[in-house]
């Protein structure tokens, strides 16, 4: 047989480049997919393992501080010996890659002092730092049974893959951080800034949701409105700081009452509080309202200008929505508000359901 024709060699080289370009395109698509970070990385190593004759492809991630490896996502034809996490950076070729921040080519694993065998059939290894700008996220590790596998073109392709993985990790973590921030903003938007309990917006949503949840099963629910008696006079005589402290204390009492019934307490507005209590009938709702009124009075918060007592008190009005009730939230609120007005008109520090 004669020597290979130069054109044959050129054709094989062109074919290899086409294959690498296709792999890079597939990796790029996976890197841009939404999803949890581990899932994105798993799809990337699966692509590399499926497209290339490699024994092992793995992405080894660093912790947030970049001090130790904490996780590995891998694929390939060989199983690796299980690692013990966290993995220190002073051990193994991956640690050397992370410490030096540069790719590491090992053409003979037996001759490399840092190589830690994961499978005895592996002969060569290439490691690429996964870096986005100044942050090192981890190391891309590729292992082969062929000592000559990692030629210049292959190393260049894996370097590019490392960049794509770094971008994927960065984007995924940015997306996760944005989701967390949005969730925090959502929680903040549902909390009253002064008292720390739910605000009116959160109450409205919870009220509608509770009605939709309880009514199909024929379960009752109670809504209580508690209004601090003579609150303007309290602020005028004791000052707004004292008034704020009283509102915070009363909010805590309302929150405790709601927690006992797996309900919700909210600052309804100004000195008025709302308490949603699921599965309470009229008699139980009256007892809960009376207990709420008594607990507020028992706080013994000074109120020398009150016409009801020498301490802060609250009037409580409520409504119970029974199993066959078809009234919407707005109508129930109107009934509870009229009950509260009746409690005020009858001398304050009273309960009307």
C-alpha positions in Angstrom: 0.0 0.0 0.0 1.3 3.5 -0.8 1.6 6.4 1.5 -1.5 8.4 2.3 -2.2 11.1 -0.2 -1.9 14.7 1.1 -5.4 15.4 -0.1 -6.7 12.6 2.1 -5.0 14.1 5.1 -6.4 17.5 4.3 -9.9 16.0 4.0 -9.6 14.3 7.4 -8.4 17.6 8.9 -11.3 19.4 7.3 -13.7 16.8 8.6 -12.3 17.0 12.1 -12.7 20.8 12.0 -16.3 20.4 10.9 -17.0 18.0 13.7 -15.5 20.4 16.3 -17.5 23.3 14.9 -20.6 21.2 15.2 -19.8 20.3 18.8 -19.1 23.9 19.7 -22.4 24.9 18.2 -24.3 22.2 20.2 -22.5 23.2 23.4 -23.3 26.8 22.7 -27.0 26.0 22.3 -27.0 24.0 25.6 -25.2 26.8 27.4 -27.9 29.3 26.5 -30.8 27.1 27.6 -32.7 28.1 30.7 -32.7 25.8 33.7 -30.9 24.9 36.9 -27.1 25.1 36.6 -26.5 21.4 37.2 -28.9 20.5 34.4 -27.3 22.9 32.0 -23.8 21.5 32.8 -25.0 17.9 32.5 -26.3 18.5 29.0 -23.0 20.1 28.0 -20.9 17.1 29.2 -23.4 14.7 27.6 -22.9 16.4 24.3 -19.1 16.2 24.5 -19.2 12.6 25.6 -21.6 11.7 22.8 -19.7 13.5 20.1 -16.1 12.6 21.0 -14.2 9.4 21.7 -13.3 10.4 25.3 -13.4 8.2 28.4 -14.5 11.0 30.8 -15.8 14.5 30.5 -16.4 16.4 33.7 -17.0 19.9 35.0 -15.6 20.4 38.6 -17.1 23.4 40.3 -15.5 25.5 43.0 -17.3 26.9 46.0 -18.3 30.6 46.1 -15.0 31.6 47.6 -13.0 29.6 45.1 -11.1 27.7 47.8 -12.2 24.1 47.2 -14.0 22.0 44.7 -17.5 21.1 45.9 -19.3 19.3 43.0 -18.6 17.4 39.8 -20.9 16.9 36.8 -19.6 14.1 34.5 -20.3 11.9 31.5 -18.4 9.3 29.5 -17.8 5.7 28.8 -15.8 5.1 32.0 -17.0 5.3 35.6 -14.9 7.3 37.9 -14.0 6.4 41.5 -16.2 8.5 43.7 -14.5 11.7 45.0 -14.8 13.0 48.6 -16.1 16.5 48.7 -14.9 19.1 49.3 -11.8 18.5 47.2 -8.8 20.7 48.1 -6.9 22.7 45.5 -3.6 21.4 46.6 -4.5 17.9 45.4 -4.7 16.5 41.8 -4.2 17.9 38.3 -7.5 19.8 38.6 -6.3 21.6 41.7 -3.1 22.5 39.8 -5.2 23.9 36.9 -7.2 26.0 39.3 -4.2 27.2 41.2 -2.3 28.2 38.1 -5.3 29.4 36.2 -4.0 27.9 33.0 -4.8 24.8 30.8 -2.9 21.6 31.8 -2.0 18.9 29.2 -1.0 15.5 30.5 0.2 13.2 27.7 1.2 10.4 30.2 -0.8 10.2 33.4 1.7 7.8 34.9 4.4 10.4 34.6 2.4 13.3 36.2 3.0 13.6 39.9 -0.3 15.4 40.5 -2.6 13.0 38.5 -5.1 11.2 40.7 -6.4 8.1 38.9 -10.1 7.9 38.5 -9.9 4.9 36.0 -6.8 2.8 35.3 -7.4 2.8 31.5 -7.0 6.6 31.1 -3.7 7.5 29.5 -4.0 11.3 28.9 -5.9 14.3 30.3 -6.6 17.9 29.4 -7.8 20.4 31.9 -9.2 23.9 31.2 -9.9 26.6 33.8 -13.5 27.8 33.6 -13.2 31.5 34.1 -15.5 34.4 33.5 -13.6 37.6 33.6 -11.8 37.5 37.0 -13.8 34.8 38.6 -12.7 31.2 38.4 -15.8 28.9 38.5 -14.1 25.6 38.2 -12.3 23.2 35.8 -13.3 21.4 32.6 -11.6 17.9 32.7 -11.3 15.6 29.7 -9.7 12.2 29.9 -8.8 9.8 27.1 -7.3 6.3 26.6 -5.3 7.7 23.7 -2.0 9.5 24.6 -2.1 11.5 21.3 -5.8 12.5 21.5 -5.2 16.1 22.7 -3.6 17.6 19.6 -3.6 21.4 19.0 -7.0 21.6 17.3 -8.6 19.5 20.1 -7.1 21.6 22.8 -8.2 24.8 21.1 -11.7 23.4 20.9 -11.8 22.5 24.5 -10.5 25.9 25.4 -13.4 27.4 23.6 -15.8 25.0 25.4 -14.4 26.2 28.7 -15.2 29.7 27.7 -18.8 28.7 26.8 -19.2 26.8 30.1 -18.0 29.9 32.0 -20.6 32.0 30.2 -23.3 29.5 30.9 -22.4 29.4 34.6 -22.3 33.2 34.8 -25.7 33.6 33.1 -27.3 30.9 35.1 -26.1 32.3 38.4 -27.1 35.8 37.3 -30.6 34.5 36.5 -30.8 32.7 39.8 -29.7 35.9 41.6 -32.3 37.9 39.8 -35.0 35.4 40.7 -33.9 35.6 44.3 -33.9 39.4 44.2 -37.4 39.4 42.6 -38.7 37.0 45.2 -37.3 39.2 48.0 -38.9 42.3 46.4 -42.2 40.4 46.1 -42.0 39.5 49.7 -41.1 43.1 50.7 -44.0 44.4 48.6 -46.4 42.2 50.7 -45.2 43.2 54.1 -46.1 46.3 56.1 -43.0 48.3 56.8 -43.9 49.4 60.3 -45.3 46.3 61.9 -43.7 43.5 59.8 -46.9 41.6 59.2 -48.8 41.4 55.9 -50.0 44.6 54.2 -53.3 45.3 52.5 -52.1 44.0 49.2 -51.2 40.7 50.7 -54.4 40.6 52.7 -56.5 41.1 49.5 -54.8 38.2 47.7 -55.0 35.9 50.7 -58.6 36.7 51.3 -59.6 35.8 47.7 -57.4 32.7 47.8 -58.9 31.5 51.1 -62.5 31.9 49.8 -61.6 29.9 46.6 -60.0 27.2 48.7 -62.5 26.8 51.5 -65.9 27.2 49.7 -65.7 24.2 47.4 -65.3 22.0 50.4 -68.1 23.7 52.4 -65.8 25.1 55.0 -66.6 28.3 56.9 -64.1 31.1 57.6 -64.1 34.3 59.7 -62.8 37.8 59.0 -62.0 40.0 62.0 -61.3 43.7 61.9 -59.7 45.2 65.0 -59.4 49.0 65.3 -57.4 50.7 68.0 -59.7 52.8 70.1 -59.1 56.6 70.2 -55.8 56.2 68.3 -55.6 59.9 67.3 -55.9 60.9 70.9 -53.1 58.4 71.8 -50.8 60.0 69.3 -51.7 63.5 70.4 -51.0 62.8 74.1 -48.2 60.2 74.0 -46.5 61.0 70.7 -46.3 59.2 67.4 -43.3 57.0 68.5 -45.4 55.6 71.3 -48.3 55.1 68.8 -46.0 53.2 66.5 -44.8 51.0 69.3 -48.4 50.2 70.2 -49.2 49.3 66.6 -46.2 46.9 66.5 -47.3 45.3 69.7 -50.9 44.9 68.5 -49.6 43.5 65.2 -47.8 40.8 67.2 -51.0 39.9 69.0 -52.9 39.7 65.7 -50.2 37.6 64.1 -50.3 35.2 67.1 -54.1 34.8 66.8 -53.8 34.1 63.1 -51.0 31.6 63.6 -53.1 29.6 66.1 -55.7 29.0 63.3 -53.3 28.8 60.4 -54.7 32.1 59.1 -53.3 35.5 58.2 -52.9 38.8 60.0 -52.5 42.0 58.1 -52.3 45.7 58.8 -55.4 46.8 57.0 -54.6 50.5 57.2 -53.7 53.1 59.8 -54.6 51.7 63.2 -56.8 48.9 61.8 -55.9 45.3 61.5 -57.5 42.3 59.7 -57.3 38.7 60.8 -58.4 35.8 58.5 -59.3 32.6 60.3 -60.2 29.6 58.2 -62.7 26.9 59.3 -64.2 28.9 62.1 -68.0 29.0 62.6 -69.8 31.9 64.3 -69.4 30.7 67.9 -65.7 29.9 67.5 -65.1 33.2 65.6 -66.7 35.2 68.5 -64.5 33.4 71.0 -61.4 34.2 68.8 -62.4 37.8 68.5 -63.0 38.2 72.2 -59.6 36.6 72.9 -58.0 39.0 70.5 -59.6 42.0 72.2 -58.6 40.7 75.6 -55.0 40.1 74.6 -54.7 43.6 73.2 -56.0 45.1 76.5 -53.7 42.8 78.4 -50.7 44.4 76.8 -51.3 47.3 79.2 -50.0 49.9 76.9 -50.6 53.4 78.5 -53.4 55.4 76.9 -54.4 58.3 79.4 -56.7 59.9 76.7 -58.8 56.8 76.0 -62.5 57.0 76.8 -62.6 53.1 77.1 -59.8 52.5 79.6 -56.4 53.8 80.8 -54.6 51.4 78.5 -54.8 50.8 74.7 -57.8 48.8 73.7 -59.3 47.8 70.4 -62.8 47.3 69.1 -63.3 44.1 67.0 -65.9 43.5 64.3 -66.2 40.4 62.3 -68.1 38.3 59.8 -68.4 34.6 59.2 -68.8 33.2 55.7 -70.7 29.9 56.0 -70.6 26.9 53.7 -73.5 28.2 51.4 -72.3 31.8 51.4 -71.9 33.3 47.9 -70.8 36.8 49.0 -67.5 38.0 47.5 -64.6 39.5 49.5 -65.8 43.1 49.1 -69.3 42.3 50.5 -67.8 40.4 53.4 -65.5 43.3 54.2 -68.4 45.7 54.2 -70.3 43.5 56.7 -67.2 43.2 59.0 -66.7 47.0 58.8 -70.3 47.6 59.9 -69.8 45.1 62.7 -66.7 47.1 63.8 -68.7 50.4 63.6 -71.3 48.8 65.9 -68.6 47.7 68.4 -67.3 51.3 68.4 -70.8 52.8 68.8 -71.6 50.5 71.8 -68.8 51.9 73.9 -65.5 50.7 72.3 -63.4 47.8 73.5 -66.2 45.5 72.4 -66.7 42.6 70.0 -69.5 42.4 67.4 -69.8 39.4 64.9 
